[in-house]
C-alpha cells in the first residue's frame, strides 16, 4: 500500500478545508472510460485509493471499465463528480474538456476543497477555471505514455513521467499522487503546456507514422516481413538518439550524399508520391541538425541542400 497522502492545505477559492478533512486514502471518481482514465483509475485503486464511480457511455468504454475497474458503479458525469469526495479525475478528449468542466461547475456538482485533475497534455490549469471558481482545487496530471486501455498498461506505468501543472499549495499532493501511480513528476509551467504536448505528439505520434511509412515502402520494394527488418534498426536508432542526441545521426543526409538522396526522391515519386513531401521535410530538418551539430560540413552539404530544394542540376550526373 502506498504511503499516506499529506494533509492538503486550504483551497485557494471558497471556504477553507481543514487538513483533517483529507483522509489517508482518497475517494476517487473517474470521468471518462477511455484508455487513459480506466488505466489510471485502476492504478489508483491498486495503490489503495477508493474508486467509487466511473462514467462509461459506449460499449468499448463499458468493457474497459468492467475489465480494469470491476465492481465500480457506472454513473452519470454529475453523479461521479458528486461521489468523488476527494479527487475527480477527468480523462476526456482535449477538445471536450472545457465543456465537461464548465457543465460540472454550472450544475453544482463540484465542491470546495475537492481536487479536480485532468489528464490532458495540451491543457494546464486555465481550462479548470470554472472548477476553481466553484472552490475546487485544479490539477493538470498528464502521463507521458501511450495507452492501449488493457491491463498491460499497468505494468508500463512504472517509472514514467507525468507532466504536472499545479498551484504551489497543491504540489505536495500532486507529487504523492504521481508516486502512488509509480511515476515521476515533471513540473510544467502553464504557458509551456502547448509546447510540452507538441513535443510529445511530435515524438510519439509522428514516430508511429514514420515507422509505418517505412514499412509500407519496404513492402513496395518486395520485402515480405518489413517489421523484422525494421525492428533491430529502429530500436538501435532510438536508443542511440536518446543517449547521444544528434551524434546518433547516420545515413546519406548526415554524409551529404546528394546523389543517393536524389535517387531516393526519384523512386519515391514514381512509387509512392505521397511519401515525397514528408521525406523532404525530414531530410531538410536532418540536414539542418547535422550541420549545427558539426556532423556535416556546410561545404559538403551544398549539393545535398540543392537536391532538397528541388534543384537537381547541382547534383553531378
C-alpha positions as CSV (number, residue, x, y, z in Angstrom):
1,X,0.0,0.0,0.0
2,X,1.2,3.5,-0.7
3,X,2.4,5.9,1.9
4,X,-0.3,8.2,3.4
5,X,-1.1,11.3,1.5
6,X,0.0,14.5,3.1
7,X,-2.8,16.7,4.5
8,X,-3.9,19.2,1.9
9,X,-3.8,22.9,2.5
10,X,-6.8,25.2,2.4
11,X,-8.3,25.7,-1.0
12,X,-7.4,28.9,-2.8
13,X,-11.1,29.6,-3.6
14,X,-14.1,29.1,-1.4
15,X,-14.1,28.2,2.3
16,X,-11.0,26.7,3.9
17,X,-10.9,23.0,4.2
18,X,-9.2,21.8,7.4
19,X,-6.4,19.3,7.0
20,X,-8.3,16.6,8.8
21,X,-10.9,16.6,6.0
22,X,-8.4,14.7,3.8
23,X,-8.4,11.0,4.5
24,X,-5.2,8.9,4.3
25,X,-6.6,7.4,1.1
26,X,-8.7,9.3,-1.4
27,X,-12.2,8.7,-2.6
28,X,-11.9,9.0,-6.3
29,X,-14.3,9.3,-9.3
30,X,-13.3,8.9,-12.9
31,X,-15.0,10.8,-15.7
32,X,-14.1,9.2,-19.0
33,X,-13.5,5.4,-19.5
34,X,-11.1,5.8,-22.4
35,X,-7.7,4.2,-22.4
36,X,-6.2,6.7,-20.0
37,X,-8.9,7.1,-17.5
38,X,-9.6,3.4,-16.8
39,X,-5.9,2.6,-16.5
40,X,-5.1,5.5,-14.1
41,X,-8.2,4.6,-12.1
42,X,-7.1,1.0,-11.8
43,X,-3.6,2.2,-10.8
44,X,-5.0,4.4,-8.1
45,X,-7.2,1.5,-6.9
46,X,-4.1,-0.7,-6.8
47,X,-2.4,1.9,-4.6
48,X,-5.2,1.7,-2.1
49,X,-7.4,4.6,-3.1
50,X,-11.2,4.1,-3.3
51,X,-12.5,4.5,-6.8
52,X,-16.2,4.8,-6.2
53,X,-17.8,5.7,-9.6
54,X,-16.9,5.9,-13.3
55,X,-18.6,7.1,-16.4
56,X,-18.8,4.7,-19.3
57,X,-21.1,5.5,-22.3
58,X,-20.0,3.4,-25.3
59,X,-19.8,-0.3,-25.4
60,X,-16.0,-0.2,-25.6
61,X,-15.9,2.1,-22.5
62,X,-18.1,-0.2,-20.6
63,X,-15.9,-3.2,-21.5
64,X,-12.8,-1.3,-20.4
65,X,-14.4,-0.3,-17.1
66,X,-15.6,-3.8,-16.4
67,X,-12.1,-5.2,-17.1
68,X,-10.0,-2.6,-15.3
69,X,-12.4,-1.3,-12.6
70,X,-14.5,-4.3,-11.8
71,X,-17.3,-3.6,-9.4
72,X,-17.1,0.2,-9.7
73,X,-20.5,1.5,-10.4
74,X,-21.2,3.3,-13.7
75,X,-22.8,6.7,-13.1
76,X,-23.6,9.9,-15.0
77,X,-20.9,12.6,-15.1
78,X,-22.5,14.7,-12.4
79,X,-23.1,11.7,-10.2
80,X,-19.5,10.7,-10.5
81,X,-18.4,14.2,-9.6
82,X,-20.6,14.2,-6.5
83,X,-19.3,10.8,-5.4
84,X,-15.7,11.8,-5.8
85,X,-15.3,13.3,-2.3
86,X,-11.5,13.9,-2.6
87,X,-10.4,13.5,-6.2
88,X,-12.2,13.8,-9.5
89,X,-10.1,12.5,-12.4
90,X,-11.4,13.9,-15.7
91,X,-9.9,11.9,-18.6
92,X,-11.8,13.1,-21.7
93,X,-10.5,14.3,-25.1
94,X,-8.8,17.6,-25.2
95,X,-11.5,19.4,-27.1
96,X,-14.2,18.1,-24.8
97,X,-12.5,19.0,-21.5
98,X,-13.6,22.6,-21.2
99,X,-17.3,21.8,-21.8
100,X,-17.2,18.9,-19.3
101,X,-15.6,21.1,-16.6
102,X,-18.0,24.0,-17.2
103,X,-21.1,21.8,-17.1
104,X,-20.0,20.2,-13.8
105,X,-19.3,23.6,-12.3
106,X,-22.5,25.2,-13.6
107,X,-24.5,22.2,-12.4
108,X,-23.2,22.4,-8.8
109,X,-21.6,19.0,-9.0
110,X,-18.3,20.2,-7.6
111,X,-17.5,21.2,-4.0
112,X,-14.9,23.4,-2.3
113,X,-11.7,21.6,-1.4
114,X,-12.3,18.7,-3.9
115,X,-9.3,18.2,-6.3
116,X,-10.3,18.2,-9.9
117,X,-7.5,16.8,-12.1
118,X,-7.5,16.4,-15.8
119,X,-5.1,14.1,-17.8
120,X,-4.8,16.3,-20.9
121,X,-1.2,17.1,-22.1
122,X,-2.3,20.1,-24.1
123,X,-4.1,21.9,-21.3
124,X,-2.9,23.4,-18.0
125,X,-5.0,25.0,-15.2
126,X,-6.8,27.6,-17.2
127,X,-9.3,25.0,-18.6
128,X,-10.2,24.2,-14.9
129,X,-11.1,27.8,-14.1
130,X,-14.8,27.1,-13.7
131,X,-13.9,24.3,-11.2
132,X,-11.6,26.6,-9.3
133,X,-14.3,29.3,-9.2
134,X,-16.6,26.7,-7.5
135,X,-13.9,26.2,-4.8
136,X,-12.3,23.0,-6.2
137,X,-8.6,22.7,-6.5
138,X,-7.2,22.4,-10.1
139,X,-4.5,20.0,-11.2
140,X,-3.2,19.0,-14.6
141,X,-1.7,15.5,-14.5
142,X,-0.6,14.1,-17.8
143,X,1.0,10.7,-18.2
144,X,3.7,10.8,-20.8
145,X,2.8,7.4,-22.2
146,X,0.8,5.8,-24.9
147,X,-2.1,3.6,-23.7
148,X,-3.9,0.6,-25.1
149,X,-6.6,0.5,-22.3
150,X,-5.7,-3.0,-21.3
151,X,-4.2,-4.5,-18.1
152,X,-0.8,-4.5,-19.9
153,X,-0.7,-0.7,-19.4
154,X,-0.5,-1.0,-15.7
155,X,3.0,-2.6,-15.9
156,X,4.1,0.2,-18.2
157,X,3.3,2.9,-15.7
158,X,6.3,2.2,-13.5
159,X,8.8,5.0,-13.8
160,X,7.0,7.0,-16.5
161,X,7.0,10.8,-16.3
162,X,3.9,12.9,-15.6
163,X,3.6,16.5,-16.9
164,X,2.2,18.2,-13.8
165,X,0.9,21.8,-13.6
166,X,-0.4,22.7,-10.1
167,X,-0.8,25.6,-7.7
168,X,2.1,25.8,-5.3
169,X,-0.1,24.6,-2.4
170,X,-1.1,21.5,-4.3
171,X,2.3,20.4,-5.3
172,X,2.9,18.0,-2.4
173,X,-0.4,16.2,-3.1
174,X,0.3,16.1,-6.8
175,X,3.8,14.6,-6.1
176,X,2.2,12.0,-3.8
177,X,-0.4,11.1,-6.4
178,X,2.3,10.6,-9.1
179,X,4.3,8.5,-6.7
180,X,1.2,6.4,-6.0
181,X,0.9,5.9,-9.7
182,X,4.6,4.7,-9.8
183,X,5.7,7.8,-11.8
184,X,8.0,10.8,-11.6
185,X,6.6,14.4,-11.8
186,X,7.9,16.9,-14.4
187,X,6.7,20.3,-13.4
188,X,5.4,22.2,-16.5
189,X,4.5,25.9,-16.4
190,X,1.1,26.9,-17.5
191,X,2.3,28.8,-20.6
192,X,4.5,25.8,-21.6
193,X,1.8,23.2,-21.8
194,X,1.2,23.5,-25.6
195,X,4.9,23.2,-26.2
196,X,5.2,20.3,-23.9
197,X,2.4,18.5,-25.6
198,X,3.6,19.4,-29.1
199,X,7.0,17.8,-28.3
200,X,5.3,14.5,-27.1
201,X,3.0,14.4,-30.1
202,X,5.8,15.1,-32.5
203,X,8.0,12.4,-31.0
204,X,5.4,9.6,-30.3
205,X,2.5,10.1,-32.7
206,X,4.7,11.0,-35.7
207,X,7.1,8.2,-34.9
208,X,4.2,5.7,-35.5
209,X,3.5,7.4,-38.8
210,X,7.2,7.3,-39.8
211,X,7.6,3.6,-38.9
212,X,4.5,2.6,-40.8
213,X,5.7,4.7,-43.8
214,X,9.0,2.9,-43.8
215,X,7.2,-0.5,-43.5
216,X,5.0,0.4,-46.5
217,X,7.9,1.4,-48.7
218,X,9.7,-1.9,-47.8
219,X,6.7,-3.8,-48.9
220,X,6.8,-1.8,-52.1
221,X,10.4,-2.9,-52.5
222,X,9.3,-6.6,-52.2
223,X,10.2,-7.1,-48.5
224,X,7.7,-9.6,-47.1
225,X,8.5,-9.0,-43.4
226,X,9.3,-5.3,-43.0
227,X,8.7,-5.4,-39.3
228,X,11.5,-8.0,-38.9
229,X,13.8,-5.8,-41.0
230,X,13.0,-2.6,-39.1
231,X,12.8,-3.8,-35.5
232,X,16.6,-4.0,-34.7
233,X,17.4,-1.0,-36.8
234,X,14.8,1.3,-35.2
235,X,15.4,0.1,-31.7
236,X,19.1,0.9,-32.1
237,X,18.4,4.2,-33.7
238,X,16.0,5.2,-30.9
239,X,18.4,4.1,-28.1
240,X,21.3,5.9,-29.7
241,X,19.2,9.1,-30.2
242,X,18.2,9.1,-26.6
243,X,21.7,8.5,-25.4
244,X,23.8,10.5,-27.9
245,X,21.4,13.2,-29.3
246,X,22.4,14.4,-32.8
247,X,25.7,12.4,-32.6
248,X,23.5,9.4,-33.3
249,X,22.8,10.6,-36.9
250,X,23.9,8.3,-39.7
251,X,22.9,7.8,-43.3
252,X,23.1,9.7,-46.5
253,X,21.9,13.1,-45.3
254,X,24.4,13.2,-42.5
255,X,27.2,12.3,-45.0
256,X,26.0,14.8,-47.6
257,X,25.3,12.0,-50.2
258,X,23.3,14.1,-52.6
259,X,23.2,11.5,-55.3
260,X,21.7,8.9,-53.0
261,X,19.1,11.2,-51.7
262,X,18.2,12.2,-55.3
263,X,17.7,8.6,-56.3
264,X,15.5,8.1,-53.2
265,X,13.3,11.0,-54.2
266,X,13.0,9.9,-57.8
267,X,11.9,6.4,-56.9
268,X,9.6,7.6,-54.2
269,X,8.0,10.0,-56.8
270,X,7.4,7.0,-59.1
271,X,6.2,4.5,-56.4
272,X,4.7,6.4,-53.5
273,X,4.4,10.2,-54.4
274,X,2.6,10.8,-51.1
275,X,5.8,10.0,-49.3
276,X,7.9,12.6,-51.1
277,X,6.9,15.6,-49.1
278,X,7.4,14.0,-45.6
279,X,10.8,12.6,-46.8
280,X,11.9,16.0,-48.0
281,X,10.7,17.8,-44.8
282,X,12.5,15.3,-42.5
283,X,15.6,15.3,-44.7
284,X,15.8,19.1,-44.7
285,X,15.5,19.2,-40.9
286,X,18.0,16.3,-40.5
287,X,20.5,18.3,-42.7
288,X,20.0,21.4,-40.5
289,X,20.6,19.5,-37.3
290,X,23.6,17.6,-38.8
291,X,25.2,20.9,-39.9
292,X,24.5,22.5,-36.5
293,X,25.9,19.5,-34.6
294,X,29.1,19.5,-36.8
295,X,28.2,16.1,-38.3
296,X,28.0,17.7,-41.8
297,X,30.2,20.5,-43.1
298,X,28.4,23.2,-44.9
299,X,30.6,22.8,-47.9
300,X,29.8,19.1,-48.1
301,X,26.1,19.9,-47.7
302,X,25.8,22.3,-50.7
303,X,24.8,19.7,-53.3
304,X,22.6,17.9,-50.9
305,X,20.7,21.1,-50.0
306,X,20.3,21.8,-53.7
307,X,18.6,18.4,-54.1
308,X,16.4,19.0,-51.1
309,X,15.4,22.4,-52.5
310,X,14.5,20.9,-55.8
311,X,17.5,22.0,-57.9
312,X,18.7,18.7,-59.3
313,X,21.2,20.4,-61.6
314,X,23.5,20.8,-58.6
315,X,24.0,17.0,-58.5
316,X,26.6,15.6,-60.7
317,X,25.4,13.0,-63.2
